[in-house]
Amino acid sequence: MKRKITPIHIFLVSLLLCLLIELIVYKELSFYQTTNLTFYGASLFLIIGLFGASFSSGFFDFFNYSMRKTAFNIRKGRHSEEEFSIKPLSKVIGKGYYFFLKVGSALLTISLLTLLAYYLIER
């Protein structure tokens, strides 16, 4: 049976990786460093997710269609009906960006909670 990779698994692996890096580099666990490291991971996942969301929204469909049509016409040197079989960019991207947004949001939540704990407990 093949195990499915879920956002929770990636979140837990990312969180453990952040804590392991913190232990290796700083030789201790602190709320401040945990906040910084989890924010780096969250920003990576959220940037990828937000790019996916903007591409799948259909905002760039016309631009993508125009560029593909132009490139097709330059290569072939003529106009034909084949160019209308181009799939829109929003259909190619799909809804895979939800995965990255879920993981990034969970890491950002941990980052904000550790920041709150830093100001309430450590300071």
C-alpha positions as CSV (number, residue, x, y, z in Angstrom):
1,M,0.0,0.0,0.0
2,K,1.4,3.4,-1.0
3,R,1.4,6.1,1.6
4,K,-0.1,9.4,0.5
5,I,1.8,12.6,1.2
6,T,-0.5,15.0,3.0
7,P,0.0,18.6,4.1
8,I,0.2,17.5,7.7
9,H,3.1,15.2,7.0
10,I,5.0,17.9,5.1
11,F,4.2,20.4,7.9
12,L,5.5,18.0,10.6
13,V,8.6,17.2,8.6
14,S,9.3,20.9,8.0
15,L,8.8,21.8,11.7
16,L,11.1,19.0,12.8
17,L,13.7,20.1,10.2
18,C,13.5,23.7,11.5
19,L,14.0,22.4,15.1
20,L,16.9,20.2,14.1
21,I,18.6,23.1,12.2
22,E,18.1,25.2,15.3
23,L,19.7,22.6,17.5
24,I,22.6,22.2,15.2
25,V,23.3,25.8,14.5
26,Y,22.4,27.5,17.8
27,K,22.9,24.5,20.2
28,E,19.6,25.4,22.0
29,L,15.9,25.8,21.4
30,S,14.5,29.2,21.9
31,F,11.2,30.8,20.9
32,Y,13.1,33.6,19.0
33,Q,15.1,31.3,16.7
34,T,12.1,29.0,16.2
35,T,10.1,32.0,15.1
36,N,12.7,33.0,12.6
37,L,13.3,29.5,11.1
38,T,9.6,28.6,10.8
39,F,8.9,31.9,9.2
40,Y,11.5,31.1,6.5
41,G,9.8,27.8,5.7
42,A,6.4,29.4,5.8
43,S,7.5,32.1,3.4
44,L,8.8,29.6,0.9
45,F,5.6,27.6,0.9
46,L,3.3,30.7,0.9
47,I,5.2,32.3,-2.0
48,I,4.8,29.1,-4.1
49,G,1.2,28.8,-3.1
50,L,0.3,32.4,-3.9
51,F,2.0,32.1,-7.3
52,G,-0.1,29.0,-8.0
53,A,-3.2,30.8,-6.8
54,S,-2.6,33.8,-9.1
55,F,-1.8,31.6,-12.1
56,S,-4.9,29.4,-11.6
57,S,-7.2,32.4,-11.1
58,G,-7.2,33.0,-14.9
59,F,-5.5,36.3,-14.7
60,F,-2.6,35.2,-17.0
61,D,-4.6,33.1,-19.4
62,F,-4.8,35.7,-22.1
63,F,-1.1,36.5,-21.9
64,N,-0.2,32.8,-22.0
65,Y,-2.5,32.2,-24.9
66,S,-1.1,35.1,-26.9
67,M,2.5,34.1,-26.3
68,R,1.8,30.5,-27.3
69,K,-0.2,31.6,-30.4
70,T,2.7,33.9,-31.5
71,A,5.3,31.3,-30.9
72,F,3.2,28.7,-32.9
73,N,2.8,31.1,-35.8
74,I,6.5,32.0,-35.8
75,R,7.5,28.3,-35.9
76,K,5.0,27.2,-38.5
77,G,5.0,30.5,-40.5
78,R,1.3,30.2,-41.1
79,H,-2.0,30.4,-39.3
80,S,-4.0,27.2,-38.7
81,E,-6.7,25.9,-36.5
82,E,-4.2,23.9,-34.3
83,E,-3.5,27.0,-32.2
84,F,-6.9,27.0,-30.7
85,S,-6.2,23.7,-29.0
86,I,-4.1,25.5,-26.4
87,K,-5.2,24.7,-22.8
88,P,-5.5,27.8,-20.6
89,L,-2.8,28.3,-18.0
90,S,-5.4,28.2,-15.2
91,K,-6.5,24.7,-16.3
92,V,-2.8,23.5,-16.5
93,I,-2.0,24.7,-13.0
94,G,-5.2,23.3,-11.4
95,K,-5.7,23.4,-7.6
96,G,-2.3,22.0,-6.5
97,Y,-1.5,25.2,-4.9
98,Y,-3.8,24.5,-1.9
99,F,-1.2,22.0,-0.7
100,F,1.5,24.7,-0.4
101,L,-1.0,27.2,1.1
102,K,-2.0,24.8,3.8
103,V,1.6,23.9,4.8
104,G,2.7,27.6,4.7
105,S,-0.3,28.7,6.8
106,A,0.4,26.0,9.4
107,L,4.1,27.0,9.6
108,L,3.1,30.7,9.8
109,T,0.8,29.9,12.6
110,I,3.5,28.2,14.5
111,S,5.8,31.1,13.8
112,L,3.3,33.6,15.2
113,L,2.6,31.4,18.3
114,T,6.3,31.2,19.1
115,L,6.7,34.9,18.6
116,L,3.9,35.5,21.0
117,A,5.5,33.1,23.5
118,Y,8.8,34.8,23.1
119,Y,7.3,38.2,24.1
120,L,5.1,36.7,26.9
121,I,7.6,34.2,28.4
122,E,11.2,34.9,27.5
123,R,11.3,38.6,27.7
